[in-house]
Amino acid sequence: MAKMRNQKIKILLIEDNPADARLLQETLSDVNQNESINTVFEIQCATRHVEGIEFLNEADYDIVLLDLSLPDSQGLETFTNTHRLFPDIPIIILSGLDDETVALQAVRSGAQDYLFKGEATGYLLLRAIRYAIERKRIVAELKTANKKLQELDHLKSDFLSTVSHELRTPIAIMREGVSLCLDGVAGEINETQKELLSDTQQNIDRLARLVTDLLDISKIEADKIKLRRSAVDMRLITKKVYEYYITQANERKIDFEVELPDQSISLYADEDKMFQIYQNLVSNALRYTESGGKVKISLKENAREIICTVADTGIGIAKGNIGKLFSKFEQFGRLEGPGYKGTGLGLAIAKGLVEKHGGRIWVDSKLGEGTSFYFAMKKLSFPRIHIVDDEIAVVEVIKEFLIEDGYTFITSQNGTDAIEKAQKYNPDMIILDMKLPKMNGYEVVGRLKQDDRTNQIPLLIISAFNVDQKRLEQTDKHYVFPVLYKPFERNHLRIKVKELLSEQFV
């Protein structure tokens, strides 16, 4: 309260009733004198909402006192429109309507307070003004502090990413050197030397895994992970994971099982990332399950999701630790077996990759009984690609190149038809030749970018001739138009299409 003494408070009153406006000014003046507080209130009055907005654009105010019933604006919209334009200015609503429902809606929408004119005493109004200004100041400070923390977090992530990249090369060179020595390329070695070099190689591999994990988690936190989605058979991926870990499980004398559906389950996802999610969960389960225990991976589906499960009979996780399980560097003292030592990043990476796909991940565990991890992926419709080219042979080649990734297709042989079908079917992507009958590619791009129904559709330009990028940029200065020149290779087309679709299906 002390900070508000000996201070001028600049108030904008938006009120169309002259009597209410005069009464409010007199009330503030009276209470100020009675409370013996040397605060000067400078009040500017506006009688219409549009006039109040003009005042706010022209000058700085400490607070707005707003009536919800104005000649040019009625109801809660009066507040929401004002708050949307000036989110940093505290607003107190003064209303002749004593409606608790409206008051709660107003406060939830960002109003600092809601006062009924019939009960707004001088002291109550003065206190509301002070508190509103102080709360807004505190919120502004918290936003500034939060922004600084986010900037520091980005710097940390960038540092980890840079260091991880730089470490990869020397680690690879060290490993290759040790490997050559173990293979006898640098001369014969005795058993003691071989044992020391093997230990060195294992620790180099462990360091390489740590570097890879740090790089992955920094990319996830910086939202720099790019998904290259295609048609993925989750049944086949689950089987590959089982085959990858069966030898390790046998060596540890762990009963390792897989339960698969009879039919394949198709998902539009990044195959490498799906395998990585499984890897982190299965390696975690094997690491914390003792000899004689059991690890089981299973796959099933329902109408909406594909659900993958990794269950173990290990020592489990205490209930109090489950909420922190997907945080970085958390391991909670679970028993470590021989061999691979965890970094505490695997589960955080798995969570990040699952959520990047738009899925969800959770855990069920009881101390002394075991742990089950689940991750579920939404069943998404596969992307529809609109191929626009007047040469039927080129259209068929593009289809052949892309069909294995699960896409469906729309085709057009001229520019007019291309625009009509884009508007009608709203495809997920358009592959567009620049030399077309009826309307050339530049005109098609211009029409697509001017139409709200089609201006967000990713475009891939294909052409046998040089493409005028400056002419394309005139249609959308914020969009970089990718171009593939004919003849193009299958892999180049597939990669480019995956990149352009990468953010469309989260």
DRENTORBA-747064 format. One line per 5 residues: number of its first residue (from 1); for each residue x, y, z of C-alpha. Coordinates in steps of 0.001 Angstrom, whole numbers, plus 500000, padded with zeros to 6 digits. Layout:
// DRENTORBA-747064
NUM) X:Y:Z  ...
***
This chain:
// DRENTORBA-747064
1) 500000:500000:500000  502890:502353:500775  503925:502467:497134  500601:504094:496196  501023:507142:498512
6) 502109:510547:497104  501340:509346:493608  499241:510470:490652  496926:507820:489219  495720:508464:485702
11) 492242:506981:485205  490221:506559:482020  486512:506376:482832  484365:505028:479995  480829:505901:481114
16) 477963:507389:479112  475899:508557:482123  477081:512074:483173  475544:511722:486638  477398:508436:487302
21) 480640:509956:486012  480312:513043:488224  479399:510929:491267  482430:508703:490764  484786:511703:490588
26) 483293:513194:493732  483473:509829:495523  487180:509435:494783  487871:513011:495862  485991:512567:499158
31) 487554:509252:500103  490999:510563:499254  490588:513443:501712  489027:511267:504408  491822:508691:504197
36) 494471:511471:504328  496324:509911:501436  498133:512273:499094  497084:510552:495911  496052:512668:492960
41) 493458:511166:490628  493573:512489:487093  490364:511318:485416  489644:511432:481687  486051:510636:480664
46) 484793:508987:477492  481095:508503:476777  481415:505932:473977  483494:502793:473588  485132:503967:470369
51) 486072:507248:472078  487661:505325:474956  489735:503279:472509  490953:506489:470890  492033:507884:474279
56) 493899:504648:475075  495704:504830:471744  496751:508418:472315  497895:508390:475972  499039:506133:478816
61) 496610:505354:481635  497171:503511:484895  493700:501982:484939  490383:501876:483072  486992:502041:484798
66) 484564:500572:482277  480771:500545:482069  479419:497548:480129  476397:499384:478786  477474:502032:476261
71) 475721:503547:473224  478023:501726:470795  478839:498574:472787  476820:496342:475098  477559:493524:477542
76) 480722:491583:478285  481935:492133:474710  482665:495715:475725  485279:494444:478142  486692:491620:476003
81) 487215:493937:473011  488971:496508:475204  491113:493909:476968  492088:492310:473645  493400:495636:472328
86) 495084:496713:475593  495961:493559:477568  498529:495321:479780  496166:497961:481204  494167:496909:484307
91) 490402:497205:483828  487748:497414:486536  484153:496953:485415  481566:499331:486929  478136:498012:486108
96) 474552:498807:486964  473831:495083:486661  474459:493057:489818  474950:489716:488051  477320:487233:489673
101) 477489:485046:486550  478590:487983:484389  481024:489080:487112  482687:485657:487205  482910:485545:483403
106) 484492:489000:483388  487132:488098:485983  487912:484819:484188  488336:486802:480967  490910:489100:482581
111) 489014:491874:484386  490690:492976:487603  487389:493464:489411  483624:493774:488875  481819:496382:491007
116) 478072:497004:491209  477484:500746:491042  474830:500616:493721  477286:499191:496257  480571:500780:495152
121) 481455:502904:498174  484353:505314:498008  486630:503168:500125  485788:500005:498145  486452:501767:494854
126) 489744:503254:496055  490942:499892:497342  489891:498148:494108  491869:500665:492042  494998:500272:494160
131) 494830:496493:494207  494168:496297:490463  497197:498418:489619  499403:496494:492028  498233:493074:490724
136) 498851:494138:487149  502329:495377:488073  503158:492054:489726  501842:490113:486715  503982:492244:484385
141) 507074:491550:486509  506326:487830:486501  505926:487869:482705  509270:489640:482343  510966:487169:484677
146) 509365:484237:482874  510527:485578:479519  514097:485854:480832  513920:482272:482138  512689:481069:478748
151) 515545:482905:477035  518045:481290:479415  516451:477897:478786  516816:478400:475024  520445:479401:475498
156) 521034:476254:477560  519378:474077:474902  521396:475729:472126  524587:475207:474144  523813:471513:474699
161) 522995:471065:471031  526205:472776:469888  528427:470883:472342  526778:467574:471443  527397:468161:467746
166) 531020:469082:468383  531628:465995:470557  530364:463488:468013  533381:463687:465703  536136:463187:468331
171) 534110:460382:469947  533787:458622:466592  537536:458978:465961  538387:457591:469412  536095:454626:468949
176) 537502:453830:465536  541045:453995:466912  540238:451610:469778  538394:449302:467377  541421:449128:465057
181) 543638:448227:468008  541230:445479:469109  541192:444093:465565  544998:443924:465540  545407:446423:462729
186) 547925:448439:464798  549831:445313:465867  549281:442348:468139  547972:442973:471674  547938:440728:474713
191) 544881:439726:476742  545376:442425:479366  545577:445108:476693  542523:443670:474967  540565:443780:478212
196) 541530:447405:478866  540680:448412:475296  537305:446638:475511  536485:448542:478689  537533:451757:476953
201) 535312:450981:473973  532312:450287:476223  532766:453640:477953  533169:455421:474625  529887:453846:473512
206) 528274:454986:476751  529568:458527:476164  528247:458439:472589  524801:457438:473861  524862:460275:476383
211) 525807:462786:473676  523017:461479:471424  520499:461746:474277  521606:465299:475097  521267:466269:471434
216) 517803:464701:471207  516489:466330:474383  517842:469749:473374  516088:469457:469990  512841:468410:471652
221) 512964:471312:474128  513750:473786:471348  510951:472273:469219  513442:471519:466441  512510:467864:465983
226) 511232:467321:462446  509055:464300:461753  509336:462502:458429  506035:460699:458401  505045:457891:456105
231) 502920:454744:456229  504345:452750:459146  503392:449201:460081  503401:449271:463883  503144:445486:464001
236) 506399:445209:462048  508149:447863:464179  507118:446104:467404  508449:442822:466024  511760:444485:465075
241) 512111:445878:468593  511568:442397:470030  514184:440892:467698  516622:443707:468539  516478:443017:472307
246) 515924:439254:472491  519656:438455:472668  520209:440927:475519  517203:439533:477378  518458:435959:477005
251) 521905:436935:478297  520262:438523:481340  518011:435432:481771  514899:437583:481441  511726:436106:479934
256) 511071:438436:476987  507723:438170:475189  505862:439978:472431  502117:439974:471795  501057:441103:468319
261) 497731:441326:466487  497146:438996:463542  496833:441860:461073  499178:444757:460347  498353:448119:461950
266) 499123:451115:459755  500025:454497:461236  501079:457781:459647  504238:458431:461650  508023:458766:461634
271) 509313:455179:461584  512716:455960:463134  511107:457932:465968  508610:455136:466680  511497:452681:466991
276) 513362:455124:469259  510362:455465:471595  510164:451690:471884  513940:451451:472406  513908:453850:475341
281) 511028:452039:477033  512269:448476:476421  515876:449213:477405  514559:450851:480579  512422:447777:481370
286) 515292:445329:480789  517696:447435:482802  515499:447399:485893  514303:443789:485735  516411:441192:487524
291) 517289:437746:486201  514286:435450:486278  511909:438367:485712  509733:439105:482713  509374:441899:480137
296) 506495:441925:477686  505738:444271:474782  502311:444295:473194  500352:446135:470548  496618:446669:470162
301) 494169:449161:468684  490712:450576:469266  488513:452818:467162  490571:455945:467877  494080:454937:468934
306) 496939:452499:468557  498222:451510:472012  501710:450118:472693  502647:448606:476063  505995:447741:477652
311) 505494:445888:480968  508093:444476:483361  508133:442595:486665  510931:444731:488097  510992:446410:491490
316) 508574:449144:490426  508423:452833:491222  507197:454503:494396  503873:456302:493964  505394:459623:494988
321) 507942:459454:492159  505596:458621:489284  504740:462277:488667  508433:463103:488108  509197:460021:486030
326) 509354:461759:482636  511565:464595:483887  515189:464836:482813  517894:462986:484789  515368:461280:487082
331) 516051:457631:488037  514773:457327:491626  517332:454761:492736  515946:451821:490799  518373:448918:490776
336) 521094:449069:488152  522144:445868:486454  525446:445243:484721  526226:446800:481362  524427:449909:480130
341) 524056:452739:482656  521174:455129:482150  521441:458850:481493  518057:459686:482993  517013:461167:479628
346) 515402:458185:477903  511905:458591:479306  511948:462375:478778  512938:461769:475137  510233:459121:474706
351) 507617:461526:476090  508794:464335:473817  508666:462155:470699  505234:460731:471563  503794:464199:472125
356) 505429:465513:468954  503335:462914:467123  500229:464183:468935  500074:461078:471131  500072:460491:474875
361) 502240:458455:477252  501607:457258:480809  502774:454748:483388  501265:452344:485907  503554:450978:488617
366) 503513:449392:492063  506579:449165:494228  507729:445547:494365  505373:444378:491602  506556:445934:488362
371) 505931:448757:485902  503917:449160:482705  504525:451991:480251  501894:452827:477656  501950:455143:474684
376) 499001:455755:472392  498922:457285:468918  495833:458761:467282  494629:457116:464111  495031:459851:461530
381) 493736:459956:457993  496646:459711:455599  497428:462958:453728  495698:463744:450465  498018:465181:447829
386) 496775:467152:444834  498998:466521:441782  498675:469158:439063  500387:468368:435749  499084:468178:432175
391) 501282:465165:431397  499501:461989:432525  502791:460065:432547  504311:462525:435054  501241:462254:437308
396) 501512:458465:437304  505241:458581:438092  504623:460872:441080  501901:458534:442336  504224:455540:441967
401) 507006:457338:443856  504719:458306:446758  502163:455498:447015  504247:453445:449457  504018:456294:452008
406) 500252:455827:452236  499080:459056:450579  495852:459407:448635  495692:461559:445501  493646:464105:443584
411) 494773:465014:440066  494281:467947:437693  495542:468500:434150  494992:472274:433915  495163:475358:436110
416) 491432:476086:436275  490606:472567:437425  493467:472727:439938  491947:475759:441695  488412:474339:441684
421) 489534:471023:443214  491779:472714:445770  488798:474775:446945  486465:471773:446967  488662:469064:448531
426) 491114:471137:450633  494115:468796:450063  496957:468548:452576  499505:469464:449921  499708:470482:446247
431) 502405:469371:443801  502198:471907:440986  503734:472004:437523  504338:475556:436285  503488:474991:432608
436) 499763:474253:432400  496889:474749:429938  494216:477449:430539  496148:479042:433423  499899:478880:434091
441) 501451:477883:437413  502179:481466:438505  498518:482400:438142  497463:479252:439993  499816:480073:442890
446) 498493:483643:443012  494851:482507:443100  495580:479892:445784  497414:482376:447991  494659:484999:447700
451) 491924:482578:448774  491421:482008:452530  490321:478446:451768  493621:477506:450122  496345:479974:451172
456) 497728:477703:453932  498107:474575:451775  501819:473645:451354  502998:473922:447749  505771:471988:445993
461) 506687:473419:442592  507861:471009:439884  509168:472193:436540  511347:471283:433562  512281:474967:433157
466) 513789:477664:435352  511312:479023:437901  511117:482766:438559  511339:482899:442380  510823:486681:442487
471) 507554:486291:440644  506458:483608:443085  507454:485732:446096  505084:488476:444930  502178:486163:445835
476) 503438:485483:449387  506546:487183:450777  506499:484994:453908  506498:481638:452091  509599:480001:450624
481) 508502:478077:447552  510411:474763:447250  511173:473645:443708  512067:470250:442227  513290:470246:438644
486) 512331:467449:436282  513483:464732:436077  513643:464194:439860  514578:461106:441839  512152:459089:443949
491) 513953:459734:447255  514284:463469:446633  510542:463731:446046  509644:461577:449060  511917:463536:451414
496) 510649:466914:450208  507008:465846:450560  507637:464532:454089  509324:467797:455067  506419:469902:453809
501) 503857:467706:455544  505883:467384:458753  503910:469933:460797  500466:469292:459304  499457:466237:461327
506) 500384:466967:464957
***
